[in-house]
Amino acid sequence: MGIVFLFIGNTLGALIVITEEKLLSKYYCHPFEIVGIEGASGLGIALACLCLLQVISCTPSESFCRYGRIEDTVK
């Protein structure tokens, strides 16, 4: 399971770098603006994943399932 998560994380990281390079070759932005946009988009992706994992239910017998959901930020 860990190797799958590493593969997905590296693939998404590579896609983000490719997207940034394509956007930066077309437009000029101040470096601080680029860092801010990257941080905001990362926060948005993290919140979207958190919300998605919040609604996916699982059986408590699985090792990653504790409260009937994959992620439960309330408990």
BAPABA-717187 format. One record per atom (N, C-alpha, C, O, CB): residue in one letter; x, y, z; atom name. Coordinates in steps of 0.05 Angstrom, whole numbers, plus 5000, padded with zeros to 4 digits. Glycine has a CB too. Example, Ala and Ser with C-alpha at 12.3 -4.5 7.8 and 13.67 -1.06 7.14 Angstrom:
2
<site bake="A" x="5264" y="4886" z="5156" ropa="N"/>
<site bake="A" x="5246" y="4910" z="5156" ropa="CA"/>
<site bake="A" x="5264" y="4934" z="5156" ropa="C"/>
<site bake="A" x="5285" y="4934" z="5169" ropa="O"/>
<site bake="A" x="5226" y="4911" z="5181" ropa="CB"/>
<site bake="S" x="5257" y="4955" z="5142" ropa="N"/>
<site bake="S" x="5273" y="4979" z="5143" ropa="CA"/>
<site bake="S" x="5258" y="5001" z="5157" ropa="C"/>
<site bake="S" x="5268" y="5023" z="5161" ropa="O"/>
<site bake="S" x="5282" y="4988" z="5114" ropa="CB"/>
This chain:
75
<site bake="M" x="5016" y="4976" z="5000" ropa="N"/>
<site bake="M" x="5000" y="5000" z="5000" ropa="CA"/>
<site bake="M" x="5017" y="5025" z="5000" ropa="C"/>
<site bake="M" x="5011" y="5045" z="4986" ropa="O"/>
<site bake="M" x="4981" y="5000" z="5024" ropa="CB"/>
<site bake="G" x="5039" y="5025" z="5015" ropa="N"/>
<site bake="G" x="5057" y="5047" z="5017" ropa="CA"/>
<site bake="G" x="5070" y="5053" z="4990" ropa="C"/>
<site bake="G" x="5073" y="5077" z="4983" ropa="O"/>
<site bake="G" x="5078" y="5043" z="5037" ropa="CB"/>
<site bake="I" x="5078" y="5033" z="4975" ropa="N"/>
<site bake="I" x="5091" y="5037" z="4949" ropa="CA"/>
<site bake="I" x="5071" y="5049" z="4930" ropa="C"/>
<site bake="I" x="5079" y="5066" z="4914" ropa="O"/>
<site bake="I" x="5101" y="5010" z="4938" ropa="CB"/>
<site bake="V" x="5046" y="5041" z="4932" ropa="N"/>
<site bake="V" x="5025" y="5053" z="4914" ropa="CA"/>
<site bake="V" x="5022" y="5083" z="4920" ropa="C"/>
<site bake="V" x="5020" y="5099" z="4902" ropa="O"/>
<site bake="V" x="4998" y="5038" z="4918" ropa="CB"/>
<site bake="F" x="5022" y="5090" z="4946" ropa="N"/>
<site bake="F" x="5019" y="5118" z="4953" ropa="CA"/>
<site bake="F" x="5044" y="5134" z="4944" ropa="C"/>
<site bake="F" x="5041" y="5157" z="4935" ropa="O"/>
<site bake="F" x="5015" y="5121" z="4984" ropa="CB"/>
<site bake="L" x="5067" y="5122" z="4946" ropa="N"/>
<site bake="L" x="5091" y="5136" z="4937" ropa="CA"/>
<site bake="L" x="5091" y="5140" z="4907" ropa="C"/>
<site bake="L" x="5098" y="5162" z="4897" ropa="O"/>
<site bake="L" x="5116" y="5120" z="4944" ropa="CB"/>
<site bake="F" x="5082" y="5121" z="4892" ropa="N"/>
<site bake="F" x="5080" y="5123" z="4863" ropa="CA"/>
<site bake="F" x="5060" y="5145" z="4856" ropa="C"/>
<site bake="F" x="5065" y="5161" z="4838" ropa="O"/>
<site bake="F" x="5071" y="5096" z="4851" ropa="CB"/>
<site bake="I" x="5036" y="5145" z="4869" ropa="N"/>
<site bake="I" x="5016" y="5165" z="4863" ropa="CA"/>
<site bake="I" x="5027" y="5193" z="4870" ropa="C"/>
<site bake="I" x="5023" y="5212" z="4855" ropa="O"/>
<site bake="I" x="4990" y="5159" z="4878" ropa="CB"/>
<site bake="G" x="5040" y="5196" z="4893" ropa="N"/>
<site bake="G" x="5051" y="5222" z="4901" ropa="CA"/>
<site bake="G" x="5072" y="5232" z="4882" ropa="C"/>
<site bake="G" x="5072" y="5256" z="4875" ropa="O"/>
<site bake="G" x="5062" y="5219" z="4929" ropa="CB"/>
<site bake="N" x="5090" y="5215" z="4874" ropa="N"/>
<site bake="N" x="5110" y="5223" z="4855" ropa="CA"/>
<site bake="N" x="5099" y="5230" z="4828" ropa="C"/>
<site bake="N" x="5108" y="5249" z="4815" ropa="O"/>
<site bake="N" x="5131" y="5201" z="4851" ropa="CB"/>
<site bake="T" x="5078" y="5216" z="4819" ropa="N"/>
<site bake="T" x="5065" y="5222" z="4793" ropa="CA"/>
<site bake="T" x="5051" y="5249" z="4795" ropa="C"/>
<site bake="T" x="5054" y="5265" z="4776" ropa="O"/>
<site bake="T" x="5045" y="5200" z="4786" ropa="CB"/>
<site bake="L" x="5037" y="5254" z="4816" ropa="N"/>
<site bake="L" x="5024" y="5280" z="4819" ropa="CA"/>
<site bake="L" x="5044" y="5302" z="4822" ropa="C"/>
<site bake="L" x="5039" y="5324" z="4810" ropa="O"/>
<site bake="L" x="5005" y="5280" z="4844" ropa="CB"/>
<site bake="G" x="5066" y="5298" z="4836" ropa="N"/>
<site bake="G" x="5087" y="5318" z="4838" ropa="CA"/>
<site bake="G" x="5099" y="5325" z="4810" ropa="C"/>
<site bake="G" x="5103" y="5348" z="4804" ropa="O"/>
<site bake="G" x="5109" y="5309" z="4856" ropa="CB"/>
<site bake="A" x="5103" y="5304" z="4794" ropa="N"/>
<site bake="A" x="5114" y="5309" z="4767" ropa="CA"/>
<site bake="A" x="5094" y="5324" z="4750" ropa="C"/>
<site bake="A" x="5102" y="5341" z="4735" ropa="O"/>
<site bake="A" x="5121" y="5282" z="4754" ropa="CB"/>
<site bake="L" x="5068" y="5318" z="4752" ropa="N"/>
<site bake="L" x="5048" y="5332" z="4737" ropa="CA"/>
<site bake="L" x="5046" y="5361" z="4745" ropa="C"/>
<site bake="L" x="5042" y="5379" z="4728" ropa="O"/>
<site bake="L" x="5021" y="5319" z="4740" ropa="CB"/>
<site bake="I" x="5050" y="5367" z="4771" ropa="N"/>
<site bake="I" x="5050" y="5395" z="4780" ropa="CA"/>
<site bake="I" x="5073" y="5410" z="4769" ropa="C"/>
<site bake="I" x="5070" y="5433" z="4760" ropa="O"/>
<site bake="I" x="5050" y="5396" z="4811" ropa="CB"/>
<site bake="V" x="5097" y="5398" z="4768" ropa="N"/>
<site bake="V" x="5121" y="5411" z="4757" ropa="CA"/>
<site bake="V" x="5117" y="5416" z="4728" ropa="C"/>
<site bake="V" x="5125" y="5437" z="4718" ropa="O"/>
<site bake="V" x="5146" y="5394" z="4763" ropa="CB"/>
<site bake="I" x="5107" y="5397" z="4713" ropa="N"/>
<site bake="I" x="5102" y="5400" z="4684" ropa="CA"/>
<site bake="I" x="5082" y="5422" z="4679" ropa="C"/>
<site bake="I" x="5086" y="5439" z="4661" ropa="O"/>
<site bake="I" x="5092" y="5373" z="4672" ropa="CB"/>
<site bake="T" x="5061" y="5423" z="4695" ropa="N"/>
<site bake="T" x="5041" y="5444" z="4691" ropa="CA"/>
<site bake="T" x="5053" y="5472" z="4697" ropa="C"/>
<site bake="T" x="5047" y="5491" z="4683" ropa="O"/>
<site bake="T" x="5017" y="5439" z="4710" ropa="CB"/>
<site bake="E" x="5069" y="5474" z="4718" ropa="N"/>
<site bake="E" x="5082" y="5499" z="4725" ropa="CA"/>
<site bake="E" x="5100" y="5508" z="4702" ropa="C"/>
<site bake="E" x="5100" y="5532" z="4695" ropa="O"/>
<site bake="E" x="5097" y="5497" z="4751" ropa="CB"/>
<site bake="E" x="5115" y="5490" z="4691" ropa="N"/>
<site bake="E" x="5134" y="5497" z="4670" ropa="CA"/>
<site bake="E" x="5119" y="5507" z="4645" ropa="C"/>
<site bake="E" x="5127" y="5526" z="4632" ropa="O"/>
<site bake="E" x="5151" y="5473" z="4662" ropa="CB"/>
<site bake="K" x="5096" y="5494" z="4639" ropa="N"/>
<site bake="K" x="5081" y="5502" z="4615" ropa="CA"/>
<site bake="K" x="5069" y="5530" z="4620" ropa="C"/>
<site bake="K" x="5069" y="5547" z="4602" ropa="O"/>
<site bake="K" x="5059" y="5482" z="4609" ropa="CB"/>
<site bake="L" x="5059" y="5535" z="4645" ropa="N"/>
<site bake="L" x="5047" y="5561" z="4650" ropa="CA"/>
<site bake="L" x="5069" y="5583" z="4651" ropa="C"/>
<site bake="L" x="5064" y="5605" z="4641" ropa="O"/>
<site bake="L" x="5032" y="5560" z="4676" ropa="CB"/>
<site bake="L" x="5092" y="5577" z="4662" ropa="N"/>
<site bake="L" x="5113" y="5597" z="4665" ropa="CA"/>
<site bake="L" x="5125" y="5604" z="4638" ropa="C"/>
<site bake="L" x="5136" y="5626" z="4634" ropa="O"/>
<site bake="L" x="5134" y="5588" z="4684" ropa="CB"/>
<site bake="S" x="5124" y="5586" z="4619" ropa="N"/>
<site bake="S" x="5136" y="5592" z="4593" ropa="CA"/>
<site bake="S" x="5118" y="5611" z="4577" ropa="C"/>
<site bake="S" x="5127" y="5625" z="4559" ropa="O"/>
<site bake="S" x="5140" y="5566" z="4577" ropa="CB"/>
<site bake="K" x="5092" y="5612" z="4584" ropa="N"/>
<site bake="K" x="5073" y="5629" z="4569" ropa="CA"/>
<site bake="K" x="5070" y="5657" z="4582" ropa="C"/>
<site bake="K" x="5068" y="5677" z="4568" ropa="O"/>
<site bake="K" x="5046" y="5616" z="4568" ropa="CB"/>
<site bake="Y" x="5071" y="5658" z="4609" ropa="N"/>
<site bake="Y" x="5065" y="5683" z="4623" ropa="CA"/>
<site bake="Y" x="5088" y="5690" z="4641" ropa="C"/>
<site bake="Y" x="5103" y="5672" z="4650" ropa="O"/>
<site bake="Y" x="5039" y="5680" z="4639" ropa="CB"/>
<site bake="Y" x="5090" y="5715" z="4648" ropa="N"/>
<site bake="Y" x="5110" y="5724" z="4668" ropa="CA"/>
<site bake="Y" x="5095" y="5731" z="4693" ropa="C"/>
<site bake="Y" x="5075" y="5746" z="4693" ropa="O"/>
<site bake="Y" x="5126" y="5748" z="4657" ropa="CB"/>
<site bake="C" x="5104" y="5720" z="4715" ropa="N"/>
<site bake="C" x="5093" y="5726" z="4741" ropa="CA"/>
<site bake="C" x="5116" y="5731" z="4760" ropa="C"/>
<site bake="C" x="5138" y="5721" z="4757" ropa="O"/>
<site bake="C" x="5075" y="5702" z="4752" ropa="CB"/>
<site bake="H" x="5110" y="5748" z="4780" ropa="N"/>
<site bake="H" x="5130" y="5753" z="4801" ropa="CA"/>
<site bake="H" x="5135" y="5727" z="4817" ropa="C"/>
<site bake="H" x="5115" y="5712" z="4822" ropa="O"/>
<site bake="H" x="5121" y="5776" z="4819" ropa="CB"/>
<site bake="P" x="5159" y="5721" z="4825" ropa="N"/>
<site bake="P" x="5165" y="5696" z="4840" ropa="CA"/>
<site bake="P" x="5148" y="5692" z="4865" ropa="C"/>
<site bake="P" x="5140" y="5670" z="4871" ropa="O"/>
<site bake="P" x="5193" y="5695" z="4847" ropa="CB"/>
<site bake="F" x="5142" y="5714" z="4879" ropa="N"/>
<site bake="F" x="5125" y="5711" z="4903" ropa="CA"/>
<site bake="F" x="5097" y="5704" z="4896" ropa="C"/>
<site bake="F" x="5083" y="5689" z="4911" ropa="O"/>
<site bake="F" x="5125" y="5738" z="4919" ropa="CB"/>
<site bake="E" x="5088" y="5714" z="4873" ropa="N"/>
<site bake="E" x="5061" y="5707" z="4864" ropa="CA"/>
<site bake="E" x="5059" y="5678" z="4857" ropa="C"/>
<site bake="E" x="5039" y="5664" z="4862" ropa="O"/>
<site bake="E" x="5053" y="5725" z="4840" ropa="CB"/>
<site bake="I" x="5080" y="5668" z="4844" ropa="N"/>
<site bake="I" x="5081" y="5639" z="4837" ropa="CA"/>
<site bake="I" x="5080" y="5622" z="4862" ropa="C"/>
<site bake="I" x="5066" y="5602" z="4863" ropa="O"/>
<site bake="I" x="5106" y="5633" z="4820" ropa="CB"/>
<site bake="V" x="5096" y="5629" z="4882" ropa="N"/>
<site bake="V" x="5096" y="5613" z="4907" ropa="CA"/>
<site bake="V" x="5069" y="5614" z="4920" ropa="C"/>
<site bake="V" x="5060" y="5594" z="4931" ropa="O"/>
<site bake="V" x="5118" y="5624" z="4926" ropa="CB"/>
<site bake="G" x="5056" y="5637" z="4920" ropa="N"/>
<site bake="G" x="5029" y="5640" z="4932" ropa="CA"/>
<site bake="G" x="5009" y="5623" z="4917" ropa="C"/>
<site bake="G" x="4992" y="5610" z="4930" ropa="O"/>
<site bake="G" x="5021" y="5668" z="4932" ropa="CB"/>
<site bake="I" x="5010" y="5623" z="4891" ropa="N"/>
<site bake="I" x="4991" y="5607" z="4875" ropa="CA"/>
<site bake="I" x="4996" y="5577" z="4880" ropa="C"/>
<site bake="I" x="4977" y="5562" z="4882" ropa="O"/>
<site bake="I" x="4994" y="5614" z="4845" ropa="CB"/>
<site bake="E" x="5021" y="5570" z="4881" ropa="N"/>
<site bake="E" x="5028" y="5542" z="4886" ropa="CA"/>
<site bake="E" x="5018" y="5533" z="4914" ropa="C"/>
<site bake="E" x="5007" y="5511" z="4917" ropa="O"/>
<site bake="E" x="5058" y="5537" z="4884" ropa="CB"/>
<site bake="G" x="5021" y="5550" z="4934" ropa="N"/>
<site bake="G" x="5012" y="5543" z="4960" ropa="CA"/>
<site bake="G" x="4981" y="5542" z="4962" ropa="C"/>
<site bake="G" x="4970" y="5524" z="4974" ropa="O"/>
<site bake="G" x="5022" y="5564" z="4980" ropa="CB"/>
<site bake="A" x="4968" y="5561" z="4949" ropa="N"/>
<site bake="A" x="4939" y="5560" z="4949" ropa="CA"/>
<site bake="A" x="4928" y="5536" z="4934" ropa="C"/>
<site bake="A" x="4908" y="5524" z="4943" ropa="O"/>
<site bake="A" x="4928" y="5586" z="4936" ropa="CB"/>
<site bake="S" x="4940" y="5529" z="4912" ropa="N"/>
<site bake="S" x="4930" y="5505" z="4897" ropa="CA"/>
<site bake="S" x="4936" y="5480" z="4913" ropa="C"/>
<site bake="S" x="4920" y="5461" z="4912" ropa="O"/>
<site bake="S" x="4943" y="5504" z="4869" ropa="CB"/>
<site bake="G" x="4959" y="5479" z="4926" ropa="N"/>
<site bake="G" x="4965" y="5455" z="4943" ropa="CA"/>
<site bake="G" x="4945" y="5453" z="4966" ropa="C"/>
<site bake="G" x="4937" y="5431" z="4973" ropa="O"/>
<site bake="G" x="4993" y="5457" z="4954" ropa="CB"/>
<site bake="L" x="4938" y="5475" z="4978" ropa="N"/>
<site bake="L" x="4918" y="5475" z="5000" ropa="CA"/>
<site bake="L" x="4891" y="5466" z="4989" ropa="C"/>
<site bake="L" x="4877" y="5451" z="5003" ropa="O"/>
<site bake="L" x="4916" y="5503" z="5012" ropa="CB"/>
<site bake="G" x="4884" y="5475" z="4966" ropa="N"/>
<site bake="G" x="4858" y="5467" z="4954" ropa="CA"/>
<site bake="G" x="4857" y="5438" z="4948" ropa="C"/>
<site bake="G" x="4837" y="5424" z="4953" ropa="O"/>
<site bake="G" x="4853" y="5483" z="4929" ropa="CB"/>
<site bake="I" x="4879" y="5427" z="4937" ropa="N"/>
<site bake="I" x="4880" y="5398" z="4931" ropa="CA"/>
<site bake="I" x="4879" y="5382" z="4957" ropa="C"/>
<site bake="I" x="4866" y="5362" z="4958" ropa="O"/>
<site bake="I" x="4906" y="5391" z="4916" ropa="CB"/>
<site bake="A" x="4894" y="5391" z="4978" ropa="N"/>
<site bake="A" x="4894" y="5377" z="5003" ropa="CA"/>
<site bake="A" x="4866" y="5377" z="5016" ropa="C"/>
<site bake="A" x="4857" y="5356" z="5027" ropa="O"/>
<site bake="A" x="4914" y="5389" z="5022" ropa="CB"/>
<site bake="L" x="4852" y="5400" z="5015" ropa="N"/>
<site bake="L" x="4825" y="5401" z="5026" ropa="CA"/>
<site bake="L" x="4806" y="5384" z="5011" ropa="C"/>
<site bake="L" x="4788" y="5372" z="5022" ropa="O"/>
<site bake="L" x="4816" y="5430" z="5027" ropa="CB"/>
<site bake="A" x="4809" y="5383" z="4984" ropa="N"/>
<site bake="A" x="4791" y="5367" z="4968" ropa="CA"/>
<site bake="A" x="4795" y="5337" z="4974" ropa="C"/>
<site bake="A" x="4776" y="5322" z="4977" ropa="O"/>
<site bake="A" x="4796" y="5372" z="4938" ropa="CB"/>
<site bake="C" x="4820" y="5329" z="4977" ropa="N"/>
<site bake="C" x="4826" y="5301" z="4985" ropa="CA"/>
<site bake="C" x="4816" y="5294" z="5012" ropa="C"/>
<site bake="C" x="4805" y="5273" z="5017" ropa="O"/>
<site bake="C" x="4856" y="5296" z="4983" ropa="CB"/>
<site bake="L" x="4819" y="5313" z="5031" ropa="N"/>
<site bake="L" x="4809" y="5309" z="5058" ropa="CA"/>
<site bake="L" x="4779" y="5305" z="5058" ropa="C"/>
<site bake="L" x="4768" y="5288" z="5072" ropa="O"/>
<site bake="L" x="4817" y="5332" z="5076" ropa="CB"/>
<site bake="C" x="4764" y="5322" z="5043" ropa="N"/>
<site bake="C" x="4735" y="5320" z="5042" ropa="CA"/>
<site bake="C" x="4727" y="5294" z="5028" ropa="C"/>
<site bake="C" x="4708" y="5281" z="5037" ropa="O"/>
<site bake="C" x="4723" y="5343" z="5026" ropa="CB"/>
<site bake="L" x="4742" y="5285" z="5008" ropa="N"/>
<site bake="L" x="4735" y="5260" z="4994" ropa="CA"/>
<site bake="L" x="4740" y="5237" z="5013" ropa="C"/>
<site bake="L" x="4723" y="5219" z="5014" ropa="O"/>
<site bake="L" x="4753" y="5257" z="4969" ropa="CB"/>
<site bake="L" x="4762" y="5236" z="5027" ropa="N"/>
<site bake="L" x="4768" y="5214" z="5045" ropa="CA"/>
<site bake="L" x="4749" y="5215" z="5069" ropa="C"/>
<site bake="L" x="4746" y="5194" z="5083" ropa="O"/>
<site bake="L" x="4797" y="5215" z="5054" ropa="CB"/>
<site bake="Q" x="4737" y="5237" z="5075" ropa="N"/>
<site bake="Q" x="4719" y="5239" z="5098" ropa="CA"/>
<site bake="Q" x="4693" y="5225" z="5093" ropa="C"/>
<site bake="Q" x="4680" y="5215" z="5111" ropa="O"/>
<site bake="Q" x="4713" y="5269" z="5104" ropa="CB"/>
<site bake="V" x="4684" y="5223" z="5068" ropa="N"/>
<site bake="V" x="4658" y="5211" z="5061" ropa="CA"/>
<site bake="V" x="4661" y="5181" z="5053" ropa="C"/>
<site bake="V" x="4640" y="5168" z="5051" ropa="O"/>
<site bake="V" x="4645" y="5226" z="5039" ropa="CB"/>
<site bake="I" x="4685" y="5172" z="5048" ropa="N"/>
<site bake="I" x="4688" y="5144" z="5040" ropa="CA"/>
<site bake="I" x="4688" y="5126" z="5065" ropa="C"/>
<site bake="I" x="4705" y="5130" z="5082" ropa="O"/>
<site bake="I" x="4715" y="5140" z="5023" ropa="CB"/>
<site bake="S" x="4669" y="5108" z="5066" ropa="N"/>
<site bake="S" x="4667" y="5091" z="5089" ropa="CA"/>
<site bake="S" x="4683" y="5065" z="5085" ropa="C"/>
<site bake="S" x="4689" y="5057" z="5062" ropa="O"/>
<site bake="S" x="4638" y="5084" z="5096" ropa="CB"/>
<site bake="C" x="4691" y="5052" z="5107" ropa="N"/>
<site bake="C" x="4706" y="5028" z="5105" ropa="CA"/>
<site bake="C" x="4698" y="5010" z="5129" ropa="C"/>
<site bake="C" x="4685" y="5020" z="5148" ropa="O"/>
<site bake="C" x="4737" y="5033" z="5105" ropa="CB"/>
<site bake="T" x="4707" y="4985" z="5129" ropa="N"/>
<site bake="T" x="4701" y="4968" z="5151" ropa="CA"/>
<site bake="T" x="4723" y="4970" z="5172" ropa="C"/>
<site bake="T" x="4746" y="4971" z="5164" ropa="O"/>
<site bake="T" x="4698" y="4938" z="5142" ropa="CB"/>
<site bake="P" x="4716" y="4970" z="5197" ropa="N"/>
<site bake="P" x="4737" y="4974" z="5218" ropa="CA"/>
<site bake="P" x="4757" y="4951" z="5220" ropa="C"/>
<site bake="P" x="4777" y="4954" z="5233" ropa="O"/>
<site bake="P" x="4723" y="4976" z="5245" ropa="CB"/>
<site bake="S" x="4753" y="4929" z="5206" ropa="N"/>
<site bake="S" x="4772" y="4907" z="5207" ropa="CA"/>
<site bake="S" x="4797" y="4913" z="5190" ropa="C"/>
<site bake="S" x="4818" y="4900" z="5193" ropa="O"/>
<site bake="S" x="4759" y="4882" z="5197" ropa="CB"/>
<site bake="E" x="4795" y="4933" z="5172" ropa="N"/>
<site bake="E" x="4818" y="4940" z="5156" ropa="CA"/>
<site bake="E" x="4838" y="4956" z="5172" ropa="C"/>
<site bake="E" x="4830" y="4971" z="5191" ropa="O"/>
<site bake="E" x="4809" y="4957" z="5131" ropa="CB"/>
<site bake="S" x="4863" y="4954" z="5167" ropa="N"/>
<site bake="S" x="4884" y="4966" z="5184" ropa="CA"/>
<site bake="S" x="4884" y="4997" z="5183" ropa="C"/>
<site bake="S" x="4892" y="5009" z="5203" ropa="O"/>
<site bake="S" x="4911" y="4956" z="5175" ropa="CB"/>
<site bake="F" x="4875" y="5009" z="5161" ropa="N"/>
<site bake="F" x="4875" y="5038" z="5159" ropa="CA"/>
<site bake="F" x="4849" y="5050" z="5167" ropa="C"/>
<site bake="F" x="4846" y="5075" z="5167" ropa="O"/>
<site bake="F" x="4882" y="5047" z="5131" ropa="CB"/>
<site bake="C" x="4829" y="5034" z="5175" ropa="N"/>
<site bake="C" x="4803" y="5044" z="5182" ropa="CA"/>
<site bake="C" x="4799" y="5044" z="5213" ropa="C"/>
<site bake="C" x="4801" y="5023" z="5225" ropa="O"/>
<site bake="C" x="4781" y="5027" z="5168" ropa="CB"/>
<site bake="R" x="4793" y="5067" z="5224" ropa="N"/>
<site bake="R" x="4790" y="5068" z="5253" ropa="CA"/>
<site bake="R" x="4762" y="5074" z="5262" ropa="C"/>
<site bake="R" x="4752" y="5061" z="5280" ropa="O"/>
<site bake="R" x="4809" y="5089" z="5265" ropa="CB"/>
<site bake="Y" x="4749" y="5093" z="5250" ropa="N"/>
<site bake="Y" x="4723" y="5102" z="5259" ropa="CA"/>
<site bake="Y" x="4701" y="5098" z="5238" ropa="C"/>
<site bake="Y" x="4681" y="5112" z="5238" ropa="O"/>
<site bake="Y" x="4724" y="5131" z="5268" ropa="CB"/>
<site bake="G" x="4705" y="5080" z="5220" ropa="N"/>
<site bake="G" x="4686" y="5074" z="5199" ropa="CA"/>
<site bake="G" x="4690" y="5091" z="5174" ropa="C"/>
<site bake="G" x="4675" y="5088" z="5154" ropa="O"/>
<site bake="G" x="4658" y="5079" z="5209" ropa="CB"/>
<site bake="R" x="4710" y="5109" z="5174" ropa="N"/>
<site bake="R" x="4717" y="5125" z="5151" ropa="CA"/>
<site bake="R" x="4747" y="5124" z="5147" ropa="C"/>
<site bake="R" x="4762" y="5119" z="5166" ropa="O"/>
<site bake="R" x="4707" y="5154" z="5154" ropa="CB"/>
<site bake="I" x="4756" y="5129" z="5123" ropa="N"/>
<site bake="I" x="4785" y="5129" z="5118" ropa="CA"/>
<site bake="I" x="4798" y="5151" z="5133" ropa="C"/>
<site bake="I" x="4820" y="5147" z="5144" ropa="O"/>
<site bake="I" x="4791" y="5131" z="5087" ropa="CB"/>
<site bake="E" x="4786" y="5175" z="5133" ropa="N"/>
<site bake="E" x="4796" y="5198" z="5148" ropa="CA"/>
<site bake="E" x="4774" y="5210" z="5165" ropa="C"/>
<site bake="E" x="4752" y="5215" z="5154" ropa="O"/>
<site bake="E" x="4808" y="5219" z="5129" ropa="CB"/>
<site bake="D" x="4779" y="5214" z="5190" ropa="N"/>
<site bake="D" x="4759" y="5226" z="5207" ropa="CA"/>
<site bake="D" x="4773" y="5248" z="5224" ropa="C"/>
<site bake="D" x="4786" y="5242" z="5244" ropa="O"/>
<site bake="D" x="4745" y="5205" z="5226" ropa="CB"/>
<site bake="T" x="4770" y="5273" z="5215" ropa="N"/>
<site bake="T" x="4784" y="5294" z="5228" ropa="CA"/>
<site bake="T" x="4771" y="5304" z="5254" ropa="C"/>
<site bake="T" x="4783" y="5318" z="5270" ropa="O"/>
<site bake="T" x="4786" y="5318" z="5209" ropa="CB"/>
<site bake="V" x="4746" y="5296" z="5258" ropa="N"/>
<site bake="V" x="4732" y="5304" z="5282" ropa="CA"/>
<site bake="V" x="4742" y="5289" z="5307" ropa="C"/>
<site bake="V" x="4745" y="5301" z="5328" ropa="O"/>
<site bake="V" x="4701" y="5300" z="5279" ropa="CB"/>
<site bake="K" x="4748" y="5264" z="5304" ropa="N"/>
<site bake="K" x="4756" y="5248" z="5327" ropa="CA"/>
<site bake="K" x="4786" y="5248" z="5330" ropa="C"/>
<site bake="K" x="4796" y="5235" z="5349" ropa="O"/>
<site bake="K" x="4747" y="5220" z="5324" ropa="CB"/>
